[in-house]
Amino acid sequence: MYRFLFSSKWLGYFVLAVIFATACVFLGRWQMDRRAETLAEINRVVSNYSATPIPYAEIKNQFNTLDPEREWTQVELHGSYDLDGQRVVRNRPLNGQPGYDVVVPFRLTTGEAVVIDRGWLPIGNNTPGRPDVIPAPPSGEVTVVARLKPAEPKLDRGAVDGQLASIDLGSFAGELPYPIATGAYGQLASENPSVQPMPTPFPKPATEEGTHLSYSLQWFAFGVLMFIGFGYAARQQARNAAIDAEEEEDEQILAAGGTPPRRAPASRKNKRPTSEEEEDAILDAQGY
């Protein structure tokens, strides 16, 4: 009954079903991988973001090579800002608005230096490509609490004087007359003494999982449904072939002068009714 499945036509259908299902599995696994990355980031935020700040001396190696599990860890630093080394970083959207980040070298009392991202500024209205005002950091000795963030890659685009294309600490170090840590920087959480005005502080990262799980399940379901549809189509093809065989057998019996056996009427799926059948249905509905 199902020998037609070995025809080139149906083998082609099967190959297409396999290709489609394989693509669905690939996309489903991709969404699961993205979910795993999201959950790992959420765990880092939950564990590190609001934890007690760690003194710089205990974690200073992370500014040279940041362990991904240490991202968002709060670090307490003592020193002073180098206003002459202050830069703004271009193309830094926040809540859908374009703007800049303000990064300033921070020279610790131990003689070392790290970079602090003090916050966000909107695009200015006075001079194109520059913020209207860049709030100055506090002068003198300051106690800073900052959250560890990894250095960003170098971008293949330039920046005007006083600006950076990204927080590429290696390139930034080349613009300063003293060495800085190039593996990580600090995103400002607080500073004492504080000053006003201040750049806009960064919001806490989202800790919602998102829709990766539901999307992955949908892709897996699409792959399964493809084979269910293939099986249904094959069943209907076999059913229609059986009906055709019975009709042909009845015609042969009639041609030989015999009487065809009585069979239960079988409905033929996926075929439109003839014009005569449509007219009979209309007359039956009208009571004729």
Helices and strands as residue ranges (DSSP letters): G 3-6, H 8-48, E 54-55, H 56-59, G 60-63, G 68-70, E 74-81, G 83-85, E 87-89, E 99-108, E 113-122, E 142-150, E 163-164, H 169-173, E 184-192, H 212-255, H 275-285
